[in-house]
Amino acid sequence: MSGVLMAAIAATLIGGVMQAAPDRPGRATLLGQPCRARQALGGTVVRDRKTGREMFAVTNMNEAQGGELILIDVERDSARVFRFPTGAGSWNVREVPGDRLVIGTFFDGTFLIFDLRAERFVHHVRFGKEEYLWNTAVGADGRIYTGTYPGGRLGALDLESYTVEDCGAPAPPNLYLRYVSATHDGRLLCSFSTEKPIEKLYDPRTRAWSDVPEAIKGVSVAGTWDGYLTAGSRLFAGPDFTPVAPMFLTPPADQGAWSIDPTLTTDTMLVLRQGKTVYGWRKGEPTLTRLAEADLRGGRYMGVLQDGRLVGIRGQDYFVCRPGETAPRLRPIPGESSPRNLFFLKVDERGRVWSGAPFGQTLMCFDPRTRKAVNTRTVCDGGGEVYDVAFRDGRVYAVAYSGGDIIVYEPDRPWDQWNNKNPRTIASVTPGYIRPVAGARFGPDGKLYSGWMAGYGRYGGAVAVTDPATGATELIENPLGEQAVSGLAVDMSPGSGIAYVGTSLEANGLPHKQGELPRFGVLDIAARKVLFSREFEGAASVRSIVFDPQTNLVAFIAGTQMRLFDPERRAFLPLPDDLPQPRTGLVLAPASAPGSRPSAQREAYAGAILFGSGKDLIAFRTADRTWRKIAEAPENFGNVAVSSQGDIYLSAGPSLYRIAW
């Protein structure tokens, strides 16, 4: 991709109170719904019932407008989009008898039925109170089985009656039944995680659970081919899963390990993976056929066309891969994405508003002067989402889940993410840490500070300190104990060397940590020494820490309440009893904003801490601990940001507002 940002990426036009307060609350102006991104997670190849043409069917996430089924005609590079009747997205799509597709959704755990002839959704049924339906498999009884979160349950959809049976949760306290695989004899191999990972077998004929035999212990994902169970490079036969030697051609032994791809393998073609190379083999063929040898860099193959070409998804793009190609030919998924929620909100030195979608791994830049938005393509190879950004010298520094990536992006330079040039991943904190829940900010030493939650199945967190010039990153692990780092601020006084840290009982794939309380602490960065800490009853996390350089006080949110800390006295200060509960993070308004529009309210609350409470925008002054409502939005909002000129922006779902004050 070449050209500067505006040329390289399509730009879209988007459209209580102090008693003595004399000013009316400010007015909120809707600027548009500028964030557009896709998150395609499920995919398969189907035949168009009207034309007979092959279509690449993908499921796309959209938490604001509803999930989508996108049918892509790869020959014409066109698509038709069908909105889900319910659900934000899906990890799966499966063709079943009767010219139908079955899709299992999140965040409402619902089976959807799509009629391929009528080209419409014809039925949907929810599975209890489950939130995620992961992958699907067909059992011996012809029903469609799926695993769930957070119940760790197995569900079965009857394709005749469209009723769902709860087949149980035999592996507590696991929250995830993440993978369900059909075996060669029609049973279901179920892989549970993440507290006590284990595999179980379910027999649809007897509706009974059993332990797996020793031969397939540790197998989380399996496939079937020609009457055998496949797992990795192994085959198993019979009711006891007896290992058998491959009876097909295998890749060259001197080229490394290989495995059978359970997603791409069909009844007629066995698909093998060896490094970047994909082989196909049909019975009777004298040699393996090279289907592809491309470096996907985070992309995924999802299906095989009749002529052997592979189709897949990488971020905002789909691709068709031909034999001999060493890189996929990326094409933007056809059509414009519907608006997405604004996951976070920040304003750069030039007054541009930045955000990104929850999942999609993209950035959005909105210029309030022109009301034009630029939505980027994928900013790194890993899937997930950007949690936060910080700005320095015209560059954007992003921190992202789920690869623990720290990324630098120069908006005015040519786009070349594929070669890791711009944007560029300068550091990664995986495998230990993956989710930057405390966000990112620069310290007075010019280093980038970010706060992280541990990877799946572990409690813990870390503060990462990154040199933006070299990417060199040091980790301060579990500074306040084995809890996620959910809040982080740095004392901006030159040479202070102090960070303020908050923690959370939350974890990836685990329930809230029991027997502990979240903490706030003062950390000597160089000495790695905790100078002060306190626990908070009745809260799950300490987050959104703000250091006020005018008063040298620290504000943060513990549970649902704002707190104010005096580092010099190492004491918490009382706050007004009627101070509203923050429903957004805390942000600090500039103490002065040269060139901004003069206003009595701006002057009175320069340097104030701003936050949202329902529809109300609250300004709190740490100096005298007074507050007032300075604006009211048309709807409840979840993010607040303020520019160096004092311009305030709010986001409510996909909508971006500017506040006049």
C-alpha positions in Angstrom: 0.0 0.0 0.0 1.5 3.4 -0.9 0.9 7.0 -0.5 0.3 9.1 2.6 -2.4 8.2 5.0 -5.2 10.2 3.3 -4.4 8.6 0.0 -3.5 5.2 1.2 -6.7 4.6 3.2 -10.2 5.5 2.1 -11.5 8.6 4.0 -15.2 8.7 4.7 -17.3 11.8 5.5 -19.3 11.2 8.6 -21.6 12.7 8.9 -24.8 17.9 42.1 -24.4 21.3 40.9 -22.6 24.0 42.8 -25.2 26.3 44.3 -23.5 29.4 43.0 -23.1 28.2 39.4 -24.4 31.0 37.0 -23.6 29.3 33.7 -26.0 26.9 31.9 -24.6 23.5 31.0 -22.9 23.3 27.6 -24.4 22.1 24.4 -23.5 18.7 22.7 -23.2 18.6 19.0 -23.3 15.3 17.1 -20.2 15.1 14.8 -21.2 11.7 13.3 -20.5 8.0 13.7 -17.0 7.9 12.2 -15.6 4.5 13.3 -15.8 1.8 10.6 -14.1 -1.6 10.9 -14.8 -5.2 10.3 -14.1 -8.3 12.4 -14.7 -11.4 10.3 -14.2 -14.4 12.5 -16.1 -17.3 10.8 -16.0 -18.4 7.2 -16.8 -21.2 4.8 -17.3 -21.7 1.0 -20.9 -22.2 -0.2 -22.7 -22.4 -3.6 -25.0 -19.6 -4.6 -28.4 -21.4 -5.1 -29.4 -19.1 -7.9 -26.3 -18.8 -10.0 -24.3 -21.9 -8.9 -21.3 -19.7 -8.3 -19.0 -20.3 -5.3 -19.4 -17.7 -2.5 -17.1 -17.0 0.4 -19.5 -16.8 3.4 -18.1 -14.9 6.4 -19.5 -13.7 9.7 -18.7 -10.2 10.7 -18.9 -8.6 14.1 -20.7 -5.3 14.7 -21.7 -4.6 18.3 -23.4 -1.3 17.4 -25.6 -2.3 14.4 -25.7 -6.1 14.8 -23.6 -8.9 13.3 -23.5 -9.6 9.6 -23.4 -12.5 7.2 -21.3 -11.4 4.2 -21.5 -13.4 1.0 -18.5 -12.5 -1.1 -18.3 -13.3 -4.8 -14.5 -13.7 -5.1 -14.6 -13.7 -8.9 -16.4 -10.4 -9.1 -15.0 -8.9 -5.9 -18.5 -8.0 -4.7 -20.6 -8.9 -1.7 -24.1 -9.0 -0.3 -24.6 -8.3 3.4 -27.3 -9.8 5.6 -27.8 -8.3 9.1 -28.2 -10.8 11.9 -31.6 -10.7 13.6 -29.8 -10.8 16.9 -26.2 -11.1 18.1 -23.1 -8.9 17.7 -21.0 -11.4 15.8 -20.0 -15.1 15.4 -17.0 -17.3 15.4 -18.6 -19.9 13.2 -20.8 -20.6 10.1 -21.7 -24.1 8.9 -23.7 -25.3 5.9 -26.3 -28.0 6.8 -28.8 -30.0 4.9 -31.8 -28.2 3.5 -29.9 -25.3 1.9 -29.3 -23.7 5.2 -26.5 -22.1 7.2 -26.2 -22.4 11.0 -24.4 -19.6 12.8 -23.8 -19.4 16.6 -23.5 -15.8 18.0 -22.0 -13.8 20.7 -22.8 -11.9 23.0 -26.2 -13.5 23.3 -25.5 -17.2 22.7 -28.0 -17.7 19.9 -28.3 -20.1 17.0 -29.3 -18.4 13.7 -30.7 -20.2 10.7 -30.1 -18.7 7.2 -32.0 -20.0 4.2 -29.6 -20.0 1.2 -32.5 -20.2 -1.4 -34.6 -17.4 0.1 -31.4 -15.5 1.2 -32.8 -14.5 4.5 -32.6 -15.5 8.2 -35.6 -17.7 9.0 -35.2 -18.6 12.6 -33.2 -18.0 15.7 -33.1 -19.7 19.2 -31.1 -18.8 22.2 -29.1 -21.3 24.3 -30.1 -20.5 27.9 -28.2 -17.6 29.4 -24.9 -18.4 27.6 -23.1 -15.5 25.9 -20.7 -17.1 23.4 -21.3 -20.1 21.1 -17.9 -21.0 19.9 -17.3 -23.5 17.0 -19.9 -26.1 15.8 -19.7 -29.8 15.0 -22.2 -32.4 13.7 -23.0 -35.3 16.0 -24.1 -38.9 15.1 -27.7 -37.8 15.6 -27.4 -35.1 13.0 -27.7 -32.3 15.6 -25.4 -29.3 15.6 -23.3 -29.1 18.7 -21.5 -26.1 20.2 -19.5 -25.1 23.3 -20.2 -22.0 25.4 -18.9 -19.3 27.6 -19.4 -18.5 30.5 -21.2 -21.8 31.5 -18.7 -24.1 29.8 -21.7 -26.1 28.5 -22.4 -28.3 25.5 -25.5 -27.5 23.5 -27.3 -29.3 20.7 -29.5 -27.8 18.0 -32.2 -30.0 16.4 -32.4 -29.0 12.7 -36.0 -30.2 12.4 -37.6 -28.6 15.5 -35.1 -25.8 16.1 -35.0 -26.7 19.7 -31.8 -26.6 21.8 -30.9 -29.2 24.4 -28.5 -28.4 27.2 -26.1 -31.4 27.4 -24.5 -30.3 30.6 -21.2 -28.8 31.9 -19.2 -31.8 33.1 -15.9 -29.9 33.8 -16.5 -27.2 36.4 -15.1 -24.7 37.3 -14.1 -24.1 33.7 -15.9 -21.2 32.1 -15.0 -22.2 28.5 -16.0 -25.1 26.4 -13.9 -23.6 23.7 -13.6 -26.4 21.1 -16.1 -29.1 20.1 -14.9 -31.6 17.5 -16.8 -34.4 15.8 -15.1 -37.8 16.1 -15.0 -40.5 13.3 -17.8 -42.4 15.1 -20.1 -39.4 15.7 -19.2 -38.6 19.3 -18.1 -35.1 20.4 -14.6 -34.4 21.7 -15.0 -31.4 24.0 -12.0 -29.2 25.2 -12.7 -27.3 28.4 -10.5 -24.4 29.8 -9.1 -22.3 31.4 -9.0 -23.0 35.1 -8.6 -26.8 34.9 -8.1 -27.7 31.3 -9.5 -31.1 30.4 -11.1 -33.0 27.5 -14.3 -35.0 27.7 -16.3 -37.2 25.3 -20.0 -36.9 24.7 -22.0 -39.6 23.0 -25.2 -38.3 21.3 -26.6 -41.9 21.2 -26.5 -42.4 24.9 -26.4 -38.8 26.0 -23.6 -39.7 28.3 -20.2 -38.1 29.1 -17.0 -40.1 29.5 -13.3 -39.5 30.0 -11.1 -39.5 27.0 -8.7 -42.5 26.5 -5.0 -42.0 27.0 -4.4 -41.9 23.3 -6.2 -38.5 22.8 -5.5 -36.8 26.1 -4.4 -33.3 25.4 -6.1 -33.1 22.0 -8.1 -29.9 22.0 -9.0 -29.6 18.3 -9.5 -32.6 16.0 -10.9 -33.4 12.6 -12.2 -36.4 10.6 -11.1 -37.9 7.3 -12.0 -41.2 5.6 -13.4 -42.8 8.8 -10.5 -41.7 11.0 -10.0 -39.1 13.7 -7.2 -36.7 12.9 -5.2 -34.6 15.4 -1.9 -33.0 14.4 -0.1 -35.5 12.2 -1.8 -38.5 13.9 -4.7 -40.7 12.9 -6.9 -42.7 15.3 -9.4 -45.6 14.5 -12.1 -47.5 16.3 -14.0 -46.8 19.5 -10.9 -46.7 21.6 -9.0 -44.3 19.3 -6.3 -46.7 18.4 -3.4 -44.9 16.7 -2.8 -45.9 13.1 0.0 -45.0 10.6 -0.9 -42.6 7.8 -2.0 -44.3 4.7 -1.5 -41.3 2.5 1.4 -39.3 1.1 3.1 -37.0 3.6 5.2 -33.9 3.2 9.0 -34.1 2.9 10.4 -35.2 6.3 13.4 -32.8 5.9 11.1 -29.8 5.8 9.9 -30.0 9.4 6.8 -31.0 11.2 3.4 -31.2 9.4 -0.2 -31.5 10.5 -3.6 -32.2 9.1 -5.8 -29.1 8.8 -9.2 -30.0 10.3 -10.8 -26.8 8.9 -9.8 -27.2 5.3 -10.0 -31.0 5.0 -13.1 -32.1 3.1 -14.7 -35.5 2.3 -12.8 -35.5 -1.0 -9.5 -33.8 -0.1 -7.1 -34.1 2.7 -5.3 -30.9 3.5 -1.9 -30.9 5.2 0.1 -27.9 6.6 3.9 -27.8 6.8 5.2 -24.4 7.8 3.8 -21.9 5.3 3.1 -24.6 2.7 -0.4 -26.1 2.3 -0.7 -29.4 0.5 -3.8 -31.1 -0.9 -4.2 -34.9 -1.6 -7.1 -36.9 -3.0 -7.2 -40.7 -3.0 -5.4 -42.2 -5.9 -3.2 -39.2 -6.7 0.5 -40.0 -7.0 1.8 -36.8 -5.4 0.8 -34.1 -3.1 -0.5 -30.9 -4.7 0.9 -27.6 -3.4 -2.2 -25.4 -2.7 -0.3 -22.4 -1.3 3.0 -21.4 0.4 2.1 -17.9 1.5 3.1 -16.1 4.7 -0.3 -14.9 6.0 1.1 -12.7 8.8 -1.9 -13.2 11.1 -4.3 -14.2 8.4 -6.4 -17.4 8.4 -7.4 -19.8 5.7 -11.1 -20.5 6.0 -12.1 -22.6 2.9 -11.1 -24.3 -0.3 -12.6 -23.5 -3.7 -13.4 -26.3 -6.2 -10.3 -25.5 -8.2 -8.1 -25.8 -5.1 -7.6 -22.1 -4.4 -7.7 -21.1 -0.8 -9.8 -18.3 0.6 -9.3 -16.5 4.0 -9.4 -13.4 6.0 -6.7 -11.0 7.3 -8.0 -8.1 9.3 -10.1 -5.8 7.1 -9.2 -7.9 4.0 -10.1 -11.2 2.3 -7.8 -13.0 0.0 -7.7 -15.8 -2.6 -4.5 -17.7 -2.6 -3.2 -19.6 -5.7 -0.4 -22.2 -5.8 3.1 -20.6 -6.0 2.1 -17.3 -4.4 4.3 -16.4 -1.4 1.9 -13.6 -0.2 -1.9 -13.4 -0.3 -3.5 -10.9 -2.6 -5.3 -8.8 0.0 -8.6 -7.2 -1.1 -10.7 -5.0 1.2 -13.9 -6.9 2.1 -16.4 -5.3 -0.4 -18.8 -2.6 0.7 -18.5 -0.1 3.5 -18.6 -1.2 7.1 -21.5 -0.1 9.3 -20.6 2.3 12.2 -18.8 0.7 15.1 -18.6 1.7 18.7 -15.8 4.0 19.7 -13.7 1.8 22.1 -11.6 4.6 23.5 -11.1 8.4 22.8 -8.0 10.5 22.6 -7.1 13.8 21.0 -3.6 14.4 19.4 -1.5 17.6 19.3 -3.3 18.7 16.1 -6.7 18.4 17.6 -7.7 15.2 15.7 -9.8 12.7 17.6 -8.5 9.1 17.7 -10.3 5.9 18.5 -10.7 2.3 17.3 -13.4 -0.4 17.3 -13.8 -3.0 20.0 -12.2 -5.8 17.9 -11.0 -5.2 14.4 -7.4 -4.1 15.3 -7.7 -0.7 13.5 -7.5 3.0 14.3 -9.8 5.8 13.4 -8.8 9.4 13.1 -11.4 12.2 12.9 -10.6 15.8 12.0 -13.2 18.0 13.6 -12.4 20.9 11.2 -13.2 19.0 8.1 -15.5 16.4 9.7 -13.6 13.7 7.7 -12.7 10.4 9.2 -9.9 8.0 8.2 -10.2 4.4 9.2 -7.0 2.4 8.8 -6.5 -1.2 7.9 -5.1 -3.7 10.5 -2.3 -2.1 12.5 -0.4 -5.3 13.5 -0.4 -8.9 12.6 -2.1 -10.1 15.7 -5.9 -10.2 16.0 -7.8 -8.3 18.7 -8.2 -4.6 19.4 -6.3 -1.4 20.2 -7.0 -0.4 23.8 -5.4 3.1 23.9 -3.0 5.5 22.2 -0.5 8.1 23.2 1.1 10.8 21.1 4.7 12.1 20.8 6.4 14.1 18.0 3.6 13.5 15.5 3.6 9.8 16.1 0.8 7.6 17.5 1.8 4.9 19.9 -0.8 2.2 20.3 -1.2 -0.7 22.7 -3.2 -3.7 21.6 -4.8 -7.0 22.7 -4.3 -9.9 22.1 -0.7 -10.1 21.0 0.5 -7.7 23.7 1.7 -5.4 20.9 3.2 -1.9 21.3 2.9 -0.2 18.0 4.1 3.1 16.5 2.3 4.8 13.6 3.2 7.9 11.6 0.0 9.1 10.0 1.8 11.4 7.5 4.1 8.7 6.1 3.2 6.0 3.5 1.2 3.0 4.9 3.1 -0.3 4.9 1.9 -2.5 7.7 2.6 -5.7 5.7 6.3 -5.1 5.9 6.1 -3.8 9.5 7.3 -0.4 8.4 4.3 1.9 9.1 2.6 1.1 11.4 5.4 -0.9 13.1 5.3 -3.2 16.1 8.2 -2.1 18.2 7.7 -4.4 21.2 5.5 -7.2 22.5 4.9 -8.3 26.1 3.5 -11.7 25.3 3.3 -14.5 26.2 3.1 -13.2 29.8 0.8 -10.3 29.2 -1.8 -9.7 26.5 -4.5 -7.1 27.5 -3.4 -3.4 28.1 -6.4 -2.5 30.4 -4.5 0.4 32.0 -3.8 2.0 28.6 -0.7 4.0 27.7 0.9 7.4 28.5 4.3 9.1 28.3 6.3 9.9 31.4 8.6 12.9 31.9 11.5 10.8 30.9 10.1 10.3 27.4 9.4 6.6 28.0 6.0 5.1 27.2 4.3 3.5 30.2 1.5 0.9 29.7 -0.4 -1.4 32.1 -1.3 -5.0 31.3 -3.3 -8.0 32.4 -1.8 -11.5 32.3 -2.5 -14.0 29.6 -5.3 -16.5 29.7 -5.6 -18.8 32.7 -3.3 -16.6 34.9 -3.8 -13.9 37.5 -1.4 -11.1 37.4 -0.3 -7.9 35.7 2.7 -5.7 34.7 3.8 -2.2 34.0 5.7 -2.0 30.7 8.3 0.8 30.3 9.2 1.2 26.6 11.9 3.3 24.9 10.0 4.7 21.9 13.2 5.1 19.9 14.4 1.5 20.2 11.4 -0.5 21.4 13.4 -1.8 24.3 10.9 -2.7 27.0 11.3 -3.5 30.7 8.5 -5.2 32.7 7.7 -4.4 36.3 5.7 -7.5 37.0 3.0 -7.8 39.7 4.0 -4.6 41.3 1.2 -4.8 43.9 0.8 -8.6 43.9 -0.6 -11.1 41.4 -3.4 -8.8 40.1 -4.0 -7.2 36.7 -2.6 -3.6 36.3 -5.9 -1.7 35.6 -4.8 1.8 36.3 -1.6 3.8 35.7 -0.4 7.3 35.9 3.1 8.8 36.1 4.2 11.8 38.2 5.1 14.3 35.5 7.4 16.3 37.7 10.9 16.0 36.1 13.0 13.4 37.9 10.2 12.2 40.2 10.5 8.6 39.1 7.1 7.8 40.6 4.2 5.9 39.1 0.7 5.4 40.6 -0.7 2.0 40.0 -4.2 0.4 40.3 -5.0 -3.3 40.2 -8.0 -5.4 39.3 -9.3 -8.8 40.4 -10.3 -9.6 36.8 -8.3 -12.0 34.6 -8.4 -13.5 31.2 -10.5 -16.7 31.1 -10.8 -16.9 34.9 -13.4 -15.7 37.4 -12.6 -12.7 39.7 -9.8 -13.5 42.1 -11.1 -14.7 45.4 -9.8 -13.8 48.8 -8.1 -10.5 47.7 -9.1 -6.9 47.2 -8.0 -4.5 44.5 -5.2 -2.1 45.3 -3.8 1.4 44.8 -0.1 1.9 45.2 2.7 4.4 44.8 5.7 2.8 43.0 9.3 4.0 42.8 10.0 3.0 39.2 13.8 2.8 39.4 14.0 0.9 42.7 10.9 -1.2 41.8 9.8 -0.5 45.3 6.2 0.1 46.6 6.2 3.2 48.8 2.5 3.1 49.7 -0.5 0.8 49.0 -4.1 0.4 50.1 -6.8 -2.1 49.4 -10.5 -1.2 48.7 -13.5 -3.1 50.0 -16.5 -3.5 47.8 -14.6 -2.9 44.6 -13.4 -5.2 41.8 -10.8 -2.7 40.3 -8.9 0.5 40.7 -8.7 2.3 37.4 -8.4 5.6 35.5 -5.7 7.2 37.6 -5.0 10.9 36.9 -2.1 12.9 38.3 -2.9 16.6 38.6 0.4 18.6 38.1 -1.2 21.8 39.4 -2.0 20.4 42.9 0.2 17.3 42.8 -2.9 15.3 43.8 -3.9 11.9 42.3 -7.5 11.1 41.4 -8.8 7.6 40.5 -11.9 5.4 40.5 -12.2 2.5 43.0 -15.2 0.4 42.1 -17.8 3.0 41.3 -16.4 5.9 43.5 -13.9 8.6 42.8 -11.0 8.9 45.2 -8.4 11.7 45.8 -5.0 10.9 47.1 -2.3 13.3 48.5 1.1 11.8 47.8 3.0 14.2 50.0 0.9 13.3 53.1 0.2 9.8 51.8 -3.4 10.3 52.8 -6.9 10.2 51.1 -8.8 13.4 51.0 -12.6 13.7 51.7 -14.8 14.4 48.7 -18.3 16.0 48.6 -21.0 13.5 49.6 -23.0 14.5 46.5 -20.2 14.0 44.0 -21.8 11.8 41.1 -20.4 8.4 40.4 -18.1 8.3 37.4 -19.4 6.2 34.5 -16.4 7.0 32.3 -12.7 7.3 32.9 -11.2 10.5 34.3 -9.4 13.0 32.1 -7.6 16.2 32.9 -8.5 19.4 31.2 -5.6 21.7 30.3 -4.7 24.3 32.9 -4.4 26.8 30.1 -5.4 26.7 26.4 -3.8 29.6 24.5 -5.9 30.5 21.4 -9.0 28.7 22.5 -12.4 30.4 22.6 -12.7 32.4 25.9 -15.5 31.3 28.3 -16.1 32.0 32.0 -16.8 28.3 32.4 -13.6 27.3 30.7 -11.6 29.7 32.9 -13.3 28.5 36.0 -12.6 24.9 35.3 -9.2 25.0 33.6 -7.2 22.1 34.9 -10.3 20.3 36.2 -10.8 16.6 36.1 -13.7 15.7 33.7 -15.8 12.6 33.8 -19.2 11.4 32.7 -22.1 10.3 34.9 -25.0 9.0 32.8 -25.8 11.9 30.4 -24.0 14.5 32.5 -20.4 15.8 32.1 -18.9 16.7 35.4 -16.0 18.9 36.1 -14.1 18.5 39.5 -11.5 20.8 40.8 -8.9 19.1 43.0 -7.7 22.5 44.4 -10.9 23.2 46.3 -12.7 19.8 45.8 -15.8 21.4 44.2 -17.7 20.2 41.2 -20.4 21.1 38.8 -22.2 19.7 35.8 -20.9 21.6 32.7 -22.8 19.8 30.0 -25.5 17.3 29.2 -25.3 14.8 26.3 -28.4 13.5 24.4 -27.6 10.0 25.7 -25.4 8.1 28.2 -21.8 8.2 27.1 -18.8 6.0 27.8 -15.7 8.1 26.9 -14.5 11.6 27.4 -11.4 13.2 25.8 -10.1 16.8 25.8 -7.7 18.6 23.5 -4.8 20.8 24.4 -7.1 23.7 23.4 -9.7 22.6 25.9 -12.2 21.2 23.3 -14.2 18.3 24.9 -15.4 15.2 23.0 -17.7 12.5 24.1 -18.6 9.1 22.6 -21.8 7.1 23.1 -21.6 3.8 21.3 -20.8 4.7 17.7 -21.7 8.5 18.1 -19.1 11.2 18.6 -20.1 14.5 20.2 -18.3 17.8 20.8 -19.2 20.0 23.8 -19.4 23.7 23.7 -18.5 25.1 27.1 
